């Protein structure tokens, strides 16, 4: 392994966790590989009352109050 790669590994290991994701995207962009296709078969499977989306904030706030 080259000295530059060793230094890069060392620096990445020192990064705080919240800075890893942006750096990972930057490195992946440099590889010139096509982006991975994400298969999300669960999208659109929610069955609820017609006004569910309109009431979503109200529902979430009531759930937060139950957790307190």
N, CA, C and O atoms as CSV, one atom per row, in Angstrom:
chain,resi,resn,atom,element,x,y,z
A,1,UNK,N,N,0.850,-1.174,0.000
A,1,UNK,CA,C,0.000,0.000,0.000
A,1,UNK,C,C,0.893,1.234,0.000
A,1,UNK,O,O,1.895,1.295,0.713
A,2,UNK,N,N,0.512,2.210,-0.810
A,2,UNK,CA,C,1.330,3.416,-0.907
A,2,UNK,C,C,1.210,4.267,0.358
A,2,UNK,O,O,0.275,4.117,1.144
A,3,UNK,N,N,2.167,5.148,0.529
A,3,UNK,CA,C,2.188,6.040,1.691
A,3,UNK,C,C,0.942,6.923,1.698
A,3,UNK,O,O,0.364,7.163,2.759
A,4,UNK,N,N,0.520,7.411,0.527
A,4,UNK,CA,C,-0.670,8.271,0.466
A,4,UNK,C,C,-1.928,7.508,0.877
A,4,UNK,O,O,-2.782,8.059,1.572
A,5,UNK,N,N,-2.052,6.255,0.460
A,5,UNK,CA,C,-3.220,5.456,0.851
A,5,UNK,C,C,-3.213,5.199,2.359
A,5,UNK,O,O,-4.260,5.253,3.004
A,6,UNK,N,N,-2.052,4.925,2.912
A,6,UNK,CA,C,-1.958,4.717,4.358
A,6,UNK,C,C,-2.364,5.973,5.111
A,6,UNK,O,O,-3.079,5.900,6.110
A,7,UNK,N,N,-1.908,7.125,4.632
A,7,UNK,CA,C,-2.269,8.390,5.271
A,7,UNK,C,C,-3.778,8.623,5.168
A,7,UNK,O,O,-4.407,9.051,6.135
A,8,UNK,N,N,-4.354,8.344,4.004
A,8,UNK,CA,C,-5.791,8.513,3.821
A,8,UNK,C,C,-6.564,7.618,4.788
A,8,UNK,O,O,-7.517,8.068,5.424
A,9,UNK,N,N,-6.158,6.356,4.901
A,9,UNK,CA,C,-6.813,5.438,5.837
A,9,UNK,C,C,-6.745,5.984,7.261
A,9,UNK,O,O,-7.736,5.966,7.991
A,10,UNK,N,N,-5.581,6.463,7.641
A,10,UNK,CA,C,-5.398,6.995,8.992
A,10,UNK,C,C,-6.310,8.198,9.228
A,10,UNK,O,O,-6.939,8.303,10.281
A,11,UNK,N,N,-6.382,9.099,8.257
A,11,UNK,CA,C,-7.210,10.294,8.413
A,11,UNK,C,C,-8.696,9.947,8.470
A,11,UNK,O,O,-9.439,10.528,9.261
A,12,UNK,N,N,-9.125,9.015,7.645
A,12,UNK,CA,C,-10.531,8.609,7.652
A,12,UNK,C,C,-10.892,7.981,8.999
A,12,UNK,O,O,-11.979,8.225,9.521
A,13,UNK,N,N,-10.009,7.192,9.552
A,13,UNK,CA,C,-10.263,6.579,10.854
A,13,UNK,C,C,-10.419,7.617,11.961
A,13,UNK,O,O,-11.070,7.350,12.971
A,14,UNK,N,N,-9.840,8.777,11.785
A,14,UNK,CA,C,-9.918,9.837,12.801
A,14,UNK,C,C,-11.160,10.714,12.660
A,14,UNK,O,O,-11.464,11.495,13.562
A,15,UNK,N,N,-11.878,10.598,11.549
A,15,UNK,CA,C,-13.049,11.440,11.315
A,15,UNK,C,C,-14.176,11.137,12.294
A,15,UNK,O,O,-14.394,9.982,12.659
A,16,UNK,N,N,-14.897,12.186,12.722
A,16,UNK,CA,C,-16.112,11.929,13.504
A,16,UNK,C,C,-17.165,11.270,12.599
A,16,UNK,O,O,-17.186,11.507,11.391
A,17,UNK,N,N,-18.015,10.461,13.178
A,17,UNK,CA,C,-18.983,9.666,12.409
A,17,UNK,C,C,-19.845,10.511,11.476
A,17,UNK,O,O,-20.141,10.078,10.362
A,18,UNK,N,N,-20.254,11.698,11.898
A,18,UNK,CA,C,-21.140,12.523,11.076
A,18,UNK,C,C,-20.468,13.060,9.800
A,18,UNK,O,O,-21.151,13.559,8.906
A,19,UNK,N,N,-19.161,12.960,9.716
A,19,UNK,CA,C,-18.459,13.433,8.517
A,19,UNK,C,C,-18.139,12.301,7.544
A,19,UNK,O,O,-17.617,12.550,6.458
A,20,UNK,N,N,-18.445,11.070,7.922
A,20,UNK,CA,C,-18.108,9.920,7.079
A,20,UNK,C,C,-18.991,9.857,5.829
A,20,UNK,O,O,-18.478,9.633,4.732
A,21,UNK,N,N,-20.304,10.051,5.971
A,21,UNK,CA,C,-21.223,9.923,4.829
A,21,UNK,C,C,-20.887,10.891,3.690
A,21,UNK,O,O,-20.841,10.464,2.536
A,22,UNK,N,N,-20.650,12.184,3.971
A,22,UNK,CA,C,-20.301,13.081,2.861
A,22,UNK,C,C,-18.993,12.685,2.176
A,22,UNK,O,O,-18.867,12.796,0.957
A,23,UNK,N,N,-18.032,12.229,2.957
A,23,UNK,CA,C,-16.762,11.802,2.372
A,23,UNK,C,C,-16.946,10.535,1.541
A,23,UNK,O,O,-16.345,10.395,0.476
A,24,UNK,N,N,-17.767,9.624,2.024
A,24,UNK,CA,C,-18.052,8.408,1.275
A,24,UNK,C,C,-18.671,8.729,-0.087
A,24,UNK,O,O,-18.288,8.138,-1.097
A,25,UNK,N,N,-19.631,9.668,-0.117
A,25,UNK,CA,C,-20.228,10.077,-1.399
A,25,UNK,C,C,-19.174,10.656,-2.327
A,25,UNK,O,O,-19.167,10.361,-3.522
A,26,UNK,N,N,-18.281,11.480,-1.786
A,26,UNK,CA,C,-17.222,12.094,-2.589
A,26,UNK,C,C,-16.312,11.023,-3.198
A,26,UNK,O,O,-15.980,11.084,-4.382
A,27,UNK,N,N,-15.918,10.061,-2.398
A,27,UNK,CA,C,-15.035,8.998,-2.884
A,27,UNK,C,C,-15.753,8.150,-3.930
A,27,UNK,O,O,-15.171,7.822,-4.963
A,28,UNK,N,N,-17.014,7.792,-3.674
A,28,UNK,CA,C,-17.763,6.998,-4.647
A,28,UNK,C,C,-17.904,7.732,-5.974
A,28,UNK,O,O,-17.858,7.109,-7.035
A,29,UNK,N,N,-18.076,9.055,-5.923
A,29,UNK,CA,C,-18.175,9.849,-7.155
A,29,UNK,C,C,-16.898,9.765,-7.983
A,29,UNK,O,O,-16.945,9.906,-9.205
A,30,UNK,N,N,-15.772,9.539,-7.341
A,30,UNK,CA,C,-14.490,9.476,-8.032
A,30,UNK,C,C,-14.273,8.137,-8.740
A,30,UNK,O,O,-13.371,8.025,-9.570
A,31,UNK,N,N,-15.071,7.133,-8.434
A,31,UNK,CA,C,-14.872,5.799,-8.988
A,31,UNK,C,C,-15.488,5.614,-10.365
A,31,UNK,O,O,-15.218,4.606,-11.018
A,32,UNK,N,N,-16.302,6.545,-10.825
A,32,UNK,CA,C,-16.940,6.460,-12.137
A,32,UNK,C,C,-17.748,5.180,-12.314
A,32,UNK,O,O,-17.822,4.635,-13.416
A,33,UNK,N,N,-18.346,4.707,-11.245
A,33,UNK,CA,C,-19.213,3.536,-11.321
A,33,UNK,C,C,-20.659,4.006,-11.347
A,33,UNK,O,O,-20.995,5.023,-10.740
A,34,UNK,N,N,-21.510,3.274,-12.042
A,34,UNK,CA,C,-22.921,3.677,-12.036
A,34,UNK,C,C,-23.491,3.547,-10.625
A,34,UNK,O,O,-23.101,2.645,-9.884
A,35,UNK,N,N,-24.407,4.435,-10.247
A,35,UNK,CA,C,-24.988,4.349,-8.904
A,35,UNK,C,C,-25.785,3.055,-8.746
A,35,UNK,O,O,-26.379,2.546,-9.696
A,36,UNK,N,N,-25.779,2.555,-7.550
A,36,UNK,CA,C,-26.518,1.327,-7.257
A,36,UNK,C,C,-28.014,1.598,-7.365
A,36,UNK,O,O,-28.505,2.630,-6.908
A,37,UNK,N,N,-28.716,0.674,-7.963
A,37,UNK,CA,C,-30.165,0.786,-8.068
A,37,UNK,C,C,-30.760,0.255,-6.778
A,37,UNK,O,O,-30.434,-0.844,-6.331
A,38,UNK,N,N,-31.628,1.045,-6.193
A,38,UNK,CA,C,-32.242,0.636,-4.933
A,38,UNK,C,C,-33.609,0.039,-5.203
A,38,UNK,O,O,-34.449,0.663,-5.851
A,39,UNK,N,N,-33.825,-1.141,-4.718
A,39,UNK,CA,C,-35.112,-1.810,-4.846
A,39,UNK,C,C,-35.885,-1.588,-3.554
A,39,UNK,O,O,-35.528,-2.130,-2.508
A,40,UNK,N,N,-36.928,-0.803,-3.629
A,40,UNK,CA,C,-37.737,-0.493,-2.453
A,40,UNK,C,C,-39.161,-0.982,-2.676
A,40,UNK,O,O,-40.051,-0.184,-2.968
A,41,UNK,N,N,-39.386,-2.279,-2.543
A,41,UNK,CA,C,-40.687,-2.846,-2.872
A,41,UNK,C,C,-41.812,-2.428,-1.934
A,41,UNK,O,O,-42.982,-2.622,-2.261
A,42,UNK,N,N,-41.489,-1.861,-0.780
A,42,UNK,CA,C,-42.513,-1.502,0.189
A,42,UNK,C,C,-43.151,-0.151,-0.091
A,42,UNK,O,O,-44.163,0.179,0.527
A,43,UNK,N,N,-42.597,0.639,-0.996
A,43,UNK,CA,C,-43.145,1.959,-1.289
A,43,UNK,C,C,-44.528,1.812,-1.907
A,43,UNK,O,O,-44.729,1.030,-2.837
A,44,UNK,N,N,-45.463,2.565,-1.384
A,44,UNK,CA,C,-46.818,2.552,-1.908
A,44,UNK,C,C,-47.699,1.471,-1.320
A,44,UNK,O,O,-48.820,1.275,-1.790
A,45,UNK,N,N,-47.232,0.770,-0.314
A,45,UNK,CA,C,-48.014,-0.319,0.250
A,45,UNK,C,C,-48.825,0.084,1.474
A,45,UNK,O,O,-49.519,-0.754,2.050
A,46,UNK,N,N,-48.754,1.335,1.881
A,46,UNK,CA,C,-49.466,1.779,3.069
A,46,UNK,C,C,-50.942,1.950,2.764
A,46,UNK,O,O,-51.312,2.650,1.821
A,47,UNK,N,N,-51.770,1.322,3.548
A,47,UNK,CA,C,-53.210,1.491,3.424
A,47,UNK,C,C,-53.693,2.272,4.635
A,47,UNK,O,O,-53.432,1.887,5.775
A,48,UNK,N,N,-54.395,3.368,4.388
A,48,UNK,CA,C,-54.867,4.210,5.487
A,48,UNK,C,C,-56.100,4.982,5.044
A,48,UNK,O,O,-56.507,4.938,3.883
A,49,UNK,N,N,-56.682,5.691,6.008
A,49,UNK,CA,C,-57.845,6.504,5.694
A,49,UNK,C,C,-57.465,7.584,4.673
A,49,UNK,O,O,-56.292,7.937,4.554
A,50,UNK,N,N,-58.451,8.107,3.937
A,50,UNK,CA,C,-58.156,9.102,2.896
A,50,UNK,C,C,-57.460,10.358,3.418
A,50,UNK,O,O,-56.684,10.971,2.685
A,51,UNK,N,N,-57.717,10.758,4.667
A,51,UNK,CA,C,-57.118,11.998,5.182
A,51,UNK,C,C,-55.837,11.750,5.976
A,51,UNK,O,O,-55.368,12.646,6.678
A,52,UNK,N,N,-55.269,10.564,5.879
A,52,UNK,CA,C,-54.085,10.208,6.659
A,52,UNK,C,C,-52.930,11.171,6.420
A,52,UNK,O,O,-52.293,11.617,7.374
A,53,UNK,N,N,-52.652,11.497,5.171
A,53,UNK,CA,C,-51.542,12.405,4.858
A,53,UNK,C,C,-51.799,13.793,5.436
A,53,UNK,O,O,-50.884,14.440,5.946
A,54,UNK,N,N,-53.036,14.240,5.355
A,54,UNK,CA,C,-53.377,15.556,5.892
A,54,UNK,C,C,-53.223,15.589,7.406
A,54,UNK,O,O,-52.854,16.620,7.968
A,55,UNK,N,N,-53.502,14.470,8.070
A,55,UNK,CA,C,-53.439,14.419,9.526
A,55,UNK,C,C,-52.102,13.921,10.060
A,55,UNK,O,O,-51.958,13.746,11.270
A,56,UNK,N,N,-51.125,13.689,9.198
A,56,UNK,CA,C,-49.873,13.055,9.616
A,56,UNK,C,C,-49.159,13.825,10.727
A,56,UNK,O,O,-48.679,13.217,11.684
A,57,UNK,N,N,-49.083,15.152,10.615
A,57,UNK,CA,C,-48.398,15.922,11.673
A,57,UNK,C,C,-49.126,15.779,13.000
A,57,UNK,O,O,-48.496,15.605,14.043
A,58,UNK,N,N,-50.438,15.850,12.962
A,58,UNK,CA,C,-51.236,15.696,14.174
A,58,UNK,C,C,-51.025,14.317,14.798
A,58,UNK,O,O,-50.890,14.193,16.015
A,59,UNK,N,N,-50.997,13.298,13.966
A,59,UNK,CA,C,-50.798,11.921,14.445
A,59,UNK,C,C,-49.410,11.774,15.075
A,59,UNK,O,O,-49.274,11.192,16.150
A,60,UNK,N,N,-48.386,12.300,14.407
A,60,UNK,CA,C,-47.029,12.198,14.949
A,60,UNK,C,C,-46.889,12.939,16.269
A,60,UNK,O,O,-46.239,12.443,17.189
A,61,UNK,N,N,-47.488,14.115,16.375
A,61,UNK,CA,C,-47.413,14.870,17.629
A,61,UNK,C,C,-48.096,14.095,18.752
A,61,UNK,O,O,-47.584,14.060,19.870
A,62,UNK,N,N,-49.238,13.475,18.478
A,62,UNK,CA,C,-49.922,12.714,19.521
A,62,UNK,C,C,-49.088,11.492,19.928
A,62,UNK,O,O,-49.082,11.119,21.101
A,63,UNK,N,N,-48.390,10.869,18.982
A,63,UNK,CA,C,-47.523,9.736,19.312
A,63,UNK,C,C,-46.358,10.182,20.183
A,63,UNK,O,O,-45.966,9.474,21.111
A,64,UNK,N,N,-45.793,11.374,19.881
A,64,UNK,CA,C,-44.689,11.897,20.692
A,64,UNK,C,C,-45.149,12.124,22.131
A,64,UNK,O,O,-44.407,11.843,23.072
A,65,UNK,N,N,-46.352,12.624,22.300
A,65,UNK,CA,C,-46.872,12.886,23.644
A,65,UNK,C,C,-47.082,11.589,24.416
A,65,UNK,O,O,-46.930,11.566,25.638
A,66,UNK,N,N,-47.430,10.510,23.720
A,66,UNK,CA,C,-47.608,9.226,24.394
A,66,UNK,C,C,-46.284,8.657,24.885
A,66,UNK,O,O,-46.245,7.923,25.873
A,67,UNK,N,N,-45.203,8.997,24.195
A,67,UNK,CA,C,-43.889,8.464,24.552
A,67,UNK,C,C,-43.285,9.186,25.740
A,67,UNK,O,O,-42.393,8.650,26.399
A,68,UNK,N,N,-43.747,10.379,26.025
A,68,UNK,CA,C,-43.171,11.162,27.131
A,68,UNK,C,C,-43.620,10.686,28.437
A,68,UNK,O,O,-43.226,11.238,29.465
